[in-house]
């Protein structure tokens, strides 16, 4: 799952970066990669890609701070929604 997340982040926000250069714990928010509008794009992608209702996705920067944070959030949200 983190590979798909990383691919999305690179395609949408860091097109000139080699995927190997983006560590899973790189802080996307603090480093200005994902701003408030970008956060909404990530949330929409998570909803579409992982079958989660937008109503069930809390838009909190900490949930989307890094590839790993997004992966954890999606995994937990899918379990909570019964989508394992």
C-alpha positions as CSV (number, residue, x, y, z in Angstrom):
1,X,0.0,0.0,0.0
2,X,2.8,2.5,0.8
3,X,4.1,2.1,-2.8
4,X,0.7,3.3,-4.2
5,X,0.7,6.2,-1.7
6,X,4.3,7.1,-2.6
7,X,3.4,7.0,-6.3
8,X,0.5,9.3,-5.8
9,X,2.5,11.8,-3.7
10,X,5.3,11.8,-6.3
11,X,3.0,12.1,-9.3
12,X,0.9,14.9,-7.8
13,X,3.4,16.9,-5.7
14,X,7.0,15.9,-6.5
15,X,7.2,14.9,-10.2
16,X,10.9,15.5,-10.4
17,X,11.8,13.2,-7.5
18,X,12.9,9.6,-7.9
19,X,10.6,7.4,-5.6
20,X,13.8,6.0,-3.9
21,X,14.5,9.5,-2.7
22,X,11.3,9.9,-0.8
23,X,11.4,8.1,2.6
24,X,8.2,6.9,4.1
25,X,8.7,9.1,7.1
26,X,9.5,12.4,5.2
27,X,7.3,15.1,6.7
28,X,5.2,16.3,3.7
29,X,3.4,19.0,5.6
30,X,6.3,20.5,7.5
31,X,8.4,20.5,4.3
32,X,5.7,22.3,2.3
33,X,5.0,19.4,-0.1
34,X,1.4,19.2,0.9
35,X,-0.4,22.4,1.8
36,X,-4.1,22.7,2.8
37,X,-5.3,22.4,-0.8
38,X,-3.0,19.4,-1.3
39,X,-4.4,17.9,1.8
40,X,-7.8,17.9,0.2
41,X,-6.4,16.3,-2.9
42,X,-4.8,13.5,-0.8
43,X,-8.1,13.0,1.1
44,X,-10.1,12.7,-2.1
45,X,-7.5,10.2,-3.5
46,X,-7.7,8.1,-0.3
47,X,-11.4,8.1,-0.5
48,X,-11.5,7.0,-4.2
49,X,-8.7,4.6,-4.1
50,X,-9.4,2.9,-0.8
51,X,-13.2,2.9,-0.8
52,X,-13.6,5.2,2.2
53,X,-16.4,7.7,2.5
54,X,-15.3,11.3,2.7
55,X,-17.5,11.6,5.8
56,X,-15.4,9.0,7.6
57,X,-12.0,10.7,6.8
58,X,-11.0,13.3,9.5
59,X,-9.0,16.0,7.7
60,X,-6.2,16.3,10.2
61,X,-2.7,17.0,8.9
62,X,-1.2,14.4,11.3
63,X,-3.1,11.7,9.4
64,X,-1.4,12.8,6.1
65,X,2.0,14.0,7.3
66,X,4.0,11.3,5.6
67,X,3.6,8.3,3.4
68,X,3.8,6.1,6.5
69,X,1.2,8.2,8.4
70,X,-1.2,7.9,5.4
71,X,-0.6,4.2,5.2
72,X,-1.4,3.8,8.9
73,X,-4.4,6.0,8.7
74,X,-5.8,4.1,5.6
75,X,-5.2,0.7,7.2
76,X,-7.0,1.7,10.5
77,X,-9.8,3.5,8.6
78,X,-10.4,0.4,6.4
79,X,-10.6,-1.8,9.4
80,X,-13.0,0.6,11.2
81,X,-15.2,0.7,8.0
82,X,-15.2,-3.1,7.8
83,X,-13.2,-3.0,4.5
84,X,-10.1,-5.0,5.7
